[in-house]
Amino acid sequence: MAPETARQIEELDLKDGPLILCDVDEVALHFIAPFERHLLAHGFELVARSYGLNGNIVRQEDREPASREEVRELLLGFFDAETGNQQPVAGVAEALGELSQAAEVVMLTNIPERHRQLRSETLARHGMPYPVITNTGPKGPAARLLAERADGAVVFLDDSPSNIRSVGAFVDGASLVQFIADRRFFDLAGPIDGLSLKANDWPAARNFIVGRFGF
């Protein structure tokens, strides 16, 4: 876990009790659709043949796959240009608003720290005024520190299989939800050991969390 992530977590005032750790891209805010537009504007295209970005982004001119470094640069360019323009997934503000009456909600997002304030403002503008923690790499260590601070049942929502597995390994008893708003990638996502729920709509996720926390 990066020192900056640890610092952000230590500064949070978390109450004891249930904790919802929620990813942002493709969970709370749409990512795939605006990222596709960004790719097209820069001479690339997303071809959804398997789950993930690497191997599925091709150059328009020759249809060759983009390198990992090119994918990284395209992602960073997207966050630089579009972080403030991303739109909410249907029902997310209402679901989290209801759940936040009985549980702490923290947005745990893998985005450059320099975009933390803008991401927070964007979420708040769309009815999600929750703390934003920026992370780098697997989310398990950050999730464990957050869970220790809250000292209660934990639900973790993310689209990334690697992050879900990481949190499952670091946070005992966490309920793991894979949420993927984009239907194409939802259908392409394979099984994950220990997964509690796979969803692409917020009413289903909200109902599961209510049942998990018993309220």
Sequence and secondary structure as in RCSB ss.txt:
>XXXX:A:sequence
MAPETARQIEELDLKDGPLILCDVDEVALHFIAPFERHLLAHGFELVARSYGLNGNIVRQEDREPASREEVRELL
LGFFDAETGNQQPVAGVAEALGELSQAAEVVMLTNIPERHRQLRSETLARHGMPYPVITNTGPKGPAARLLAERA
DGAVVFLDDSPSNIRSVGAFVDGASLVQFIADRRFFDLAGPIDGLSLKANDWPAARNFIVGRFGF
>XXXX:A:secstr
  HHHHHHHHT    SS EEEE  BTTTB  HHHHHHHHHHTTEEE  SSSSSTTTEEETTT  B  HHHHHHHH
HHHHHHHGGG  B TTHHHHHHHHTTTSEEEEEE S GGGHHHHHHHHHHTT    EEE  S SHHHHHHHHHHH
 S EEEEES HHHHHHHHHHSTT EEEEE  SHHHHHH    TT  EEESSHHHHHHHHHHHHT 
